[in-house]
């Protein structure tokens, strides 16, 4: 199999050299060129026809956002990974880049103790993304997964959903935007989401989604109360769980060890939802790299809750939903543009005629 051809675009000589050396050390990857700004990058894309581009956000002459707009006109499907900083400015620019068509992003190391640590961080975050976006990562084997018996159709139709839990990673911001903007303001379920993102980024994502959809979207906070029509997104670097406090269901945040190399991770949220809501759980696994959410989906199915998954054709990376499907845990597998309707149909079960009529409209 031929190597993955990568073009590295960054105005920093140090970063270009570091990324080139790290990628060149992998037997599956070849750096076919480098560029110091967007103008040079666009010319080299035409000359070199890379399989993937790494693109810095902040550059002179033509920055990453402007470059991305021109690049998408030339190569609409070319995978692009943005390099951004762990700052408010970096988070805002990265989310804008994703909205403009970037495939994923990697944050530049901040406050690391040594060059070796910085190199390790970049390698561990960048190379798996390159391989996933270029189709070089197969689905994980569903070993040691014991699937609960399928829910009988009549029970599935009669079971009222009381919560919607969502897990998502690579491609998530755009998928969440498409999904949440399609849900009505009177959607009757509280929504809890784990999107793999670092601190700062999750707050900007919540604000951005809240401004564009009918639902209120907030970054998760310890003790935050769940209520219909309110969306909570797990904050970067914290696992987010649900727990009952008196008559309310609230969020609980912790910094327990990462799971599936992630914090926040989907599995802890799904486990807590399965334990608290049982058969009244409705869950959804969207586009993402890896298999986070598979174990939690098994717990939801064992509690006779329900699991939906995004299909491969509409996923940026069919890792997380693919793992759930491969393990036989998904009740339905749907393209992204059909998921909102399915959620509204399921949320209708056992509820008032008023919501049923709003769904029908």
C-alpha positions in Angstrom: 0.0 0.0 0.0 1.3 3.4 -0.9 2.3 5.9 1.8 0.0 8.8 2.8 1.3 11.9 1.1 1.2 14.9 3.5 1.8 18.7 2.9 2.8 20.5 6.0 1.9 24.2 6.1 3.1 26.4 9.0 4.9 29.7 9.2 7.2 28.5 12.0 10.4 26.8 10.8 10.6 24.9 14.1 7.1 23.5 13.8 7.6 22.6 10.1 10.8 20.7 10.9 9.3 19.0 14.0 6.2 17.8 12.2 8.2 16.7 9.1 10.6 14.6 11.2 7.8 13.0 13.3 5.7 12.1 10.2 8.6 10.9 8.2 9.5 8.5 11.0 6.2 6.6 10.4 6.4 4.0 7.7 2.9 4.8 6.4 3.4 8.5 6.0 5.5 10.6 3.6 5.9 14.4 3.8 5.9 15.5 0.1 6.3 19.2 0.8 6.2 22.1 3.2 4.9 25.7 2.9 5.3 28.8 5.0 2.0 30.4 4.2 -1.3 29.8 2.5 -0.4 31.2 -0.9 2.6 28.9 -1.2 0.4 26.0 0.1 -2.2 26.4 -2.6 0.4 26.3 -5.3 2.0 23.2 -3.9 -1.3 21.4 -3.6 -1.7 21.7 -7.3 1.9 20.6 -7.9 2.1 17.8 -5.4 -1.5 16.4 -5.1 -1.1 15.5 -1.4 -3.5 13.0 0.3 -3.8 15.4 3.4 -2.7 18.8 4.5 -1.8 20.0 8.0 -2.6 23.8 8.1 -1.6 26.3 10.7 -4.3 28.8 11.7 -2.2 31.9 12.2 0.1 32.7 9.3 1.3 35.9 7.4 0.1 36.9 3.9 -2.7 34.3 3.9 -3.9 32.7 7.2 -5.3 29.3 7.7 -9.0 30.3 7.4 -8.5 32.2 4.1 -6.4 29.4 2.8 -9.1 26.9 3.7 -11.7 28.8 1.7 -9.6 28.7 -1.4 -8.5 25.1 -0.8 -12.1 23.9 -0.6 -12.8 25.4 -4.1 -9.9 23.5 -5.5 -10.2 20.2 -3.6 -13.5 19.9 -1.8 -12.7 16.4 -0.3 -9.0 16.8 0.6 -8.6 16.1 4.3 -7.3 19.1 6.2 -6.1 19.0 9.8 -5.7 22.5 11.5 -2.9 23.3 13.9 -4.3 25.6 16.6 -3.3 27.0 20.0 -4.9 26.3 23.4 -6.2 29.8 23.7 -9.6 31.6 23.3 -8.4 33.0 20.0 -7.2 29.6 18.9 -10.5 27.9 19.9 -12.6 30.5 18.1 -10.5 30.2 14.9 -10.5 26.4 15.0 -14.3 26.2 15.3 -14.6 28.6 12.4 -12.2 26.5 10.4 -14.2 23.3 11.1 -17.3 25.2 10.0 -15.5 26.1 6.7 -14.7 22.5 5.9 -11.6 21.5 8.0 -11.6 17.8 8.8 -10.1 17.9 12.3 -7.6 19.8 14.4 -4.6 19.3 16.7 -3.6 21.8 19.3 0.0 22.9 19.6 1.7 21.8 22.8 1.4 24.3 25.7 3.3 24.3 29.0 5.1 21.0 28.3 8.2 20.2 30.1 10.6 19.4 27.2 10.9 19.2 23.5 10.6 15.4 23.7 7.2 15.8 25.5 6.1 18.2 22.8 7.1 15.8 20.1 5.3 12.9 21.7 2.1 15.0 22.1 2.1 16.0 18.5 2.9 12.5 17.2 0.3 10.8 19.4 -2.4 13.3 18.3 -1.5 13.9 14.7 -0.6 10.5 13.2 -3.8 8.6 14.3 -5.9 11.4 12.8 -4.0 11.3 9.5 -4.5 7.6 9.2 -8.1 7.7 10.2 -9.0 10.5 7.8 -7.1 8.7 5.0 -8.9 5.4 5.6 -5.9 3.5 7.0 -7.6 2.5 10.3 -9.9 -0.5 10.4 -12.8 -1.0 12.8 -11.8 -2.3 16.2 -12.8 -5.9 16.8 -15.7 -6.1 19.2 -14.0 -8.7 21.4 -15.3 -9.2 25.0 -18.6 -7.4 24.1 -21.6 -9.2 25.3 -24.7 -7.8 23.7 -28.0 -7.6 25.6 -30.9 -9.3 23.8 -32.7 -7.0 21.3 -35.6 -5.1 22.7 -38.9 -6.5 21.4 -40.5 -4.1 18.9 -43.6 -3.5 20.9 -41.6 -2.6 24.0 -39.4 -0.3 22.0 -42.4 1.6 20.6 -44.0 1.9 24.1 -41.0 2.9 26.1 -40.8 6.6 26.9 -37.4 8.3 26.5 -36.5 10.6 29.4 -33.0 11.7 28.3 -30.8 11.9 25.2 -27.1 11.2 25.6 -24.8 11.8 22.7 -21.1 10.8 22.1 -19.1 12.3 19.3 -15.5 13.2 18.3 -13.9 13.8 14.9 -16.4 15.8 12.7 -18.5 16.5 15.8 -18.9 20.3 15.7 -20.5 20.2 12.3 -22.5 17.1 13.0 -23.9 18.6 16.2 -24.7 21.9 14.5 -26.7 20.0 11.8 -28.5 17.9 14.4 -29.3 20.5 17.0 -30.5 23.1 14.6 -33.0 20.6 13.3 -34.6 20.0 16.8 -37.5 22.3 17.9 -37.3 24.6 20.9 -39.9 22.4 22.7 -37.9 19.2 22.3 -39.0 17.4 25.5 -35.8 15.7 26.6 -32.7 17.0 28.4 -29.6 16.4 26.2 -26.1 15.6 27.5 -23.2 15.5 25.1 -19.6 14.4 25.2 -17.6 15.9 22.4 -13.8 15.1 22.5 -12.3 18.6 23.0 -9.9 20.4 25.3 -10.7 23.1 27.8 -11.7 26.5 26.3 -12.8 24.8 23.1 -15.9 23.2 24.7 -17.1 26.6 26.0 -16.7 28.2 22.6 -18.5 25.2 21.0 -21.4 25.5 23.4 -21.7 29.3 22.8 -21.6 28.8 19.0 -24.2 26.1 19.0 -26.5 28.0 21.4 -26.4 31.0 19.1 -27.4 28.9 16.0 -30.1 26.6 17.3 -33.5 26.7 19.0 -32.2 25.0 22.1 -30.1 26.5 24.9 -26.6 24.9 24.9 -24.2 25.3 27.8 -20.9 24.0 28.9 -21.3 21.4 31.7 -21.0 22.6 35.3 -20.9 20.6 38.5 -24.5 20.5 39.9 -26.1 21.7 36.6 -29.7 20.7 36.6 -31.1 18.7 33.6 -34.3 19.9 32.1 -36.1 19.5 28.8 -34.7 21.6 25.9 -31.4 22.3 27.7 -28.2 20.9 26.2 -25.1 20.3 28.4 -21.7 19.7 26.7 -19.0 18.1 28.9 -16.2 20.6 29.6 -12.7 19.8 28.4 -10.6 17.8 30.8 -13.5 16.6 32.9 -15.7 13.5 32.7 -19.4 14.4 32.9 -21.9 12.1 34.7 -25.5 12.4 35.8 -26.8 11.8 39.3 -30.0 12.2 41.2 -30.1 14.8 44.0 -33.5 14.9 45.7 -36.1 15.3 43.0 -33.6 16.7 40.4 -31.1 15.1 38.1 -27.9 17.0 38.1 -24.5 16.9 36.4 -21.4 15.6 38.3 -17.9 16.4 37.0 -14.7 14.6 37.9 -11.1 14.3 36.7 -10.8 10.6 37.1 -8.3 8.9 34.8 -8.9 9.2 31.0 -10.8 6.4 29.4 -10.0 5.4 25.8 -7.3 8.1 26.1 -10.0 10.7 26.4 -11.2 13.1 29.1 -14.1 13.8 28.7 -15.0 10.3 27.5 -18.3 9.0 26.3 -18.3 5.7 28.2 -18.5 7.3 31.8 -21.5 9.4 30.7 -23.3 6.5 29.0 -22.7 4.2 32.1 -24.1 6.8 34.4 -27.1 7.5 32.2 -27.8 3.7 31.9 -27.7 3.3 35.6 -30.0 6.2 36.3 -32.5 6.1 33.5 -32.4 2.4 32.4 -35.0 1.6 29.8 -35.9 5.3 29.4 -32.4 6.0 27.9 -32.1 7.2 24.3 -28.5 7.5 23.2 -26.7 8.4 20.0 -23.1 7.8 18.7 -22.0 10.2 16.0 -18.9 10.5 13.8 -15.6 10.0 15.6 -12.3 8.3 15.7 -11.7 5.3 18.0 -14.2 3.3 19.9 -15.2 5.5 22.9 -18.9 4.9 23.6 -18.9 1.2 22.7 -18.7 -0.1 26.3 -21.2 2.5 27.5 -23.6 1.6 24.7 -23.4 -2.0 25.9 -24.5 -0.9 29.4 -27.4 1.1 27.9 -28.6 -2.0 25.9 -28.2 -4.2 29.0 -30.6 -1.7 30.8 -32.9 -2.1 27.8 -32.3 1.5 26.7 -31.8 2.4 23.0 -28.8 3.2 20.9 -28.7 5.0 17.6 -25.6 5.4 15.4 -24.6 7.6 12.5 -24.0 5.7 9.2 -20.6 5.4 7.6 -21.4 7.5 4.5 -22.1 10.7 6.4 -19.5 10.3 9.1 -16.1 12.1 8.8 -14.6 9.0 10.5 -16.7 5.9 11.2 -14.7 4.8 14.2 -17.0 5.3 17.2 -20.3 4.6 15.5 -18.7 1.8 13.5 -17.5 0.1 16.7 -21.1 0.3 18.1 -22.5 -1.1 14.9 -19.8 -3.9 14.6 -20.7 -5.0 18.2 -24.3 -5.3 17.3 -25.4 -2.6 19.8 -27.2 -0.2 17.5 -31.0 -0.2 17.2 -30.8 1.8 14.1 -28.0 3.2 11.8 -29.0 6.4 10.1 -27.5 9.2 7.9 -27.0 12.4 9.7 -29.9 14.2 8.0 -32.4 11.6 9.2 -31.4 11.5 12.8 -33.3 14.5 14.1 -36.6 13.1 12.7 -35.9 9.8 14.4 -35.1 11.5 17.7 -38.3 13.5 17.5 -40.4 10.4 16.7 -38.9 8.6 19.7 -39.3 11.6 22.0 -43.0 11.6 21.0 -43.7 8.2 22.6 -45.7 8.6 25.8 -46.0 12.4 25.5 -48.7 14.9 24.9 -50.6 15.4 21.7 -49.1 18.9 21.5 -45.6 17.6 21.0 -46.8 14.9 18.7 -48.5 17.6 16.5 -45.2 19.7 16.5 -43.3 16.6 15.4 -45.8 16.0 12.6 -45.4 19.5 11.3 
